[in-house]
Amino acid sequence: MKRTIYTQEHEAFRAMIRDFIAKEVKPDFERWEKDNLVDREIFRKLGALGVMGFDIPEEFGGSGDISYKFQVVITEECARAAVSLGHYGVSTGIVLPYLLDLADREQRKRWFPGIATGDLMLCIAMTEPGTGSDLAGIRTTAKLSDDGTHYVLNGAKTFITGARNSELCVVAARTSPATAEDRRHGLSLLVVPTDSEGFVYGRKLDKIGLRSSDTSELSFTDVRVPVGNLLGEQDKGFSYLGRNLARERLQIGVGAVSSALAAIGFARAYVLERQVFGKPVAAFQNTKFVLAECAAEVEALQAMVDKGIELDDAGELTGADAAKIKLFGTEVAARVIDKCLQLHGGYGYMLEYPIARLYADTRVSRIYGGTSEVMKTIIAKDLGL
């Protein structure tokens, strides 16, 4: 079916991104995968293209109010090439919206110009050992100093994407005790420079997929954070996290459908070329039926995701909408990519084939950003259950 969400401007942008990936990403991607880290300079090159400052006002060096569709194009092109831009999507698509939403004018003047050029990368630290999706269980503390000039941050975080390539980390910490009536009370968001004294990188975690993007443990020991680095109001962090998670979950859905479409493309190319029993694998009825099933299912997912993108652009995407997109999208992607890998036979298990990377990279999508089980809980609540 013909997609209708893009204009000629989007397609011209797609051509630019496709060219950038071919010249600046593909030649080094294997090394990034082995190092578990992309070159820091890649983000400055993206900044020179003007794609680090989406929605940052022009007065601070950004592009102004820009449709989310441009970020979708980047996700689609990375999936098509079976590559990753490290934690670009986290910094620009997930963390930056918190600053756009909550930063005051002084904070904007301090941070936005560097973000727009790629000199300041962002990560977010929510998850802790033992808490997982239960954000109300956060134990990291940020106590206001006696003179009221700074917070003293102590605690630990885990599964933090892109921390080693970031200059600023948005940390969710407890600034006041939870109450018996409300476990969510007392959380705040602090923007912490990663070169702060007491900010320590722990292990670089060894993942089965998304290997070009670093994922780390972090610890904070008496880290002094100026009160001017508080995002929004103290103790209201949980509501801020909930408000911005919809975009994160939509982004995961965008990644899911993009990966599933790429998998179908890789499988189709493989079965047309691969000979078995004297004829192409594509000639067998089972091959045709499997790919037909995949194409139909992904077509339905694409329509759902495109609707979510339009709702996001209109400022109307709800938490329940995003949960449905993430749940359905990641489950469909898992099924489709698995079937496409099967069509590759033994070669599908070899990392030299992009389908193997897609298979490994996609598994975590049912976990991060809130597990599939959490998505079902959100959807059930929306149904009044």
N, C-alpha and C positions, 0 to 999 in steps of 0.2 A: 504494500500500500504506500501511496505517496505521502511523505511527511510534509507538514505545512508550517512547521515552527521556525524555519530558517528563511532569511532573506539573502540577496546577493552579497550584502556586506558580511554576513556570517560565512558564506562560502569563500569569499576572498580571504577572510581571516583564516579559514581552514587551510587554504593553500599555503599561507605563510607559515602556519604551525607545522604542517606536514614537511615543508622544506627545512624548517629549523630542526625537527626531529631527525631527519635524514642526515643533516650535516653536523649537528652538535651533540646528538644523543646516541644514535646507533653505533658510531665508531667506538665509543667508550663504555657502552652499556654492560658488556661482559665483565669488564674490570670493576665497574660499580657493584655488580652482583657479587663478585668475589670479595670485594672490600666491605660489603654491607654499608656502603656510603657513597652518595653521589659527590661529584666535585662541587665544592662550595661555590665556585665561580659560575656554575650553570645558572644560578638564581640571578646573578647580576646581568647575565646575558638575556635572561627572560625579562628583567627589569628594563633593559634597553629596548626591548620590543614593546614595552608598555603594558605587559600582562601581569605585573605584580601588584598594581595599584587599582584594580577594579573597584569602583564605588568610592574610592578616596577622592574627596573634593579636589578640583583642579588647583585651588589656591595652595594646597599642600603637596602638589606634584603628581596627583593621581589623574585618573581618566574621567572622573566624575561618575554620575549615576549610569552604570552599564548593566545591560541585561545579563542575567546568569547564564544565558545561552552560550556566551563566549567561553565560559569555563567548561561548559558541557562539550563544546567542540574540542577543547584540549584533551579532555578525558577520552573522547571517542578516538581521536587520532593516536593517542598513546596506546590504547587497546588494539587498534588496527595494526600498529607496528610491534605489538607485544613488548613494550618498553614502559619505563616509569620515570617520572621526573622527581624521584625521591619524595619528600614530603611537601612538594609544591601545593597539592590540593588541600593538605591540612592547613598550611600557613595561610593561603589565600582564600580558600573556600569555607574553612571551618573556624579558624581562630580570628582572622581579620574581622568577620562580622561582629564579634564581641566588642572589638574596639570601635567599630563604626557605630554601634548601637549605644555604647556606654561611655566612651572617652569624652572628657570635657575638652574645652578649646586648648588649654595649656598642654594637655596630654597629646592632643592631635598635632600640635606644633612640634612637639618633641619627637614623636614616633612616626607620623605618617610619611614625611619625606623620605626617610630611610627605608621604610617598607616598600614604597613605590619604586625605588631604584633597585631593590633586592639586597641592599646593604644590611637591612634588619629582617631576619627571618623569625617566624613565630612558631611556637609549639604550645600545647596545652597539657597540663598535668592534673588529671582528675583521679584516675584509677590508682588504688593503693593495694598493697598486699593484703588479701583477706576481705576486700570490699567488692571488687568487681563492679557489677552494674548497680550496686547499692550505694549511690552517692551520699545518701543520708548517713552512711556509716563512716564517712571521712574522719580521720583522726589527726591529720596534720594540723598543727595549731599556728596561729599568728596572733601573738599577744601585743597589745599596744604598749609602747614604752611609757615609763613614768612621766617623761616630759612631753608625750604625745606627738613626737616628731616622726616616729617610725614604728613598724611592726617587727617583732622578732619571730621569725619563721622556723619551725622545727617539725620534722617528720620525714616521710619517705613516700615515693611514688613508683609505680612500675608500669610497664608497657607504654612508655612515652615515645611517641613517634616523632622523629626529626630533632630531638633535643640537641644532638651533637652538632647539628648544622644551624642552630638557632641562636640568636642574640637575646631574645626576649621569650620568657616562658610565663604563660598565664596559669597561675597556681590556684586551685580551689583549696581553701584552708578554713578551719574553724576559728572564727574570731569571738564567738560567744558559745556557751554551752547549749546543747539541745535541751528542749523542754519535754516533759512527760507527754504533753499534748501534741508536740510537733518535733519530730526527730530532724526535720529539714531546717529548722531554725538555726541561725548562727553561722552559716557558711558565707564566705566572702571570696571575691576574685582579686588577686594581686598580680600585677605585672612585674616579674622578677628578672633582672638582667642575669644571664647565665654565667657571667664572669664575677658574680658577687662572691665575697668571702663566705665560705660555709656551704656554697652551692656545689655539690659534688656529683659527678657522673659515676654511677655504679657500673654493673655489667652491661656490655652491649649484647643484647639478647639474640640468640641464634635461632632464627625462625625457619620454618619449612618453606615459606613463600615470602613475597614482597622483600626480597633480599637486598635490593638496592637502596631501600629506605631503612635508616638506622632506627632501632627500637631499644630504649635504654631504661635502666633503673636510675632513679634520682634520690638523693638524700639532702636534707636541709638541716644544718646545725647552726643555730643562732644567726641565721641570715637576716641582716638588717634591711628592711624594705621601706623606703620613704612612704609616708602617708599619702603623698601625691601620686603614688602608683596604685592606689585603690581604684578598681573599676566600679563605677556606679556607687551604690550605697552599701555601707557595712551591714552584714548579716542577711543580705537579700540575694546572695549568690545562687542559691538553689533555683529560685525563679528565673534568674538570668540563664542558667544552664538549660533549664527546660525550654525556654523561649528559643534558644539557638540550636537545640538539638534537631529541630525539624529540617533545617538546611543540611546538617551533617548526614541525616538519614536519607534525604533525597539524593545527596551526592553519592552515597553508597549504592543507591538504586541505579543511578546513572552509570556508575562503574560496572554494576552487574550486567545491565543490558548491553553495554558496550563490549564487555568481555565475551558475553554469549554470542553476540553477532560476529565478533572476530573469530571465535572458535568455529562457528559454522563455515566461515570463509576459509580457514585453514584446513578444515576437514574436507570441504568440497575440492579444494585444490589437490589435496593429497590423494583422495580416492579416484580422481580423474587420471592421475599419473601412475599410481601404484598398480602393478600387474599381479594378479593371482590366478592360477589355473588357466593362464593364457589369455586373460581378459582383464580390463580395469576393474578395480573394486567397485567403482561407480556403476558397473553394469548389473550388479546383483540387486534383486528386489529389496532385500533387507536394508542395504545401504540407502537406497532411494527413500524407503519408508521412514528410516531413522532420521534422515536429514529433513524430510518433509514435516515430521512431527516437531523437530527442533525449530524449524522456520516458523511454523504456525504458532508455537508457544511463545517464541521471542517476539513475534509480531504483536501479540496481545500485550506482552510486557512493555514493548516500546510505546504503545498507545497510552498505557497507564503512566509511564514515566514522563512522556511528553505532556500529558495533562498536569502532572505535578510541577513540571518546569514552568508551564504557563501560570499556574496558581502561585508559584514562588515569585515570578516576575510581577504579579498583581498584588503581592503581599497578602495572599489569602490561603497559603498552604498551612494546614493545621497539623498538630502533632499526630493526630490519628491518621490523617492522609499520608504523612511521611512514614508512619509505622507500617501502613499497608504496602507502600511502595518498597520499603526495605525488606519486609518479610517476603512478599511475593517475588520481588526481583532477585534476591539472593538465593531463594529456593529454586527458582527457574534456572538461574545461571549455573547452579551446582549440577542440576540434572542434565542440562544441555552440554556443558563442557565435559562431563563424564561420558556422555554418549559419543561426543566427537573424539575424545581421546580413544575410546574403544575402537572406533573406525580406523584409527592409526595402527592398531595392533601393538606389537612390542615397541615399535618406534615411538608411540605416544608416551612411553614411560621414560624416554631419553630427553635430557634437558636441551639437546641441540635442536629439538623441535619446539616451536613456540607454544604448542598445545599443552606441553608438560608444564611450562611456566604458568600459563593461565590456570591450569588445574590447581597448582600449589598456591598461587596468589589469591585465588577466589575463595578458598576454604574459610579464611578468617572473616569474610564479609558477613557470615551468619553469627559472628561473635562480637566484633567491635562495633562501636556506636550503639550498643544495646543488643543483647542476644535475641535470637528469634523468639525465645520464650517471653522476654520482656515486651517485644513487639505485640505478641498475642495478648498479653495482659492489657496493654494500652488500647488495642482495638476492642477488646471485650468491655473495657470501661466505657468506651465511646458508644457501645451498644446498650449501655445501661445495665451491664451484668456484673 
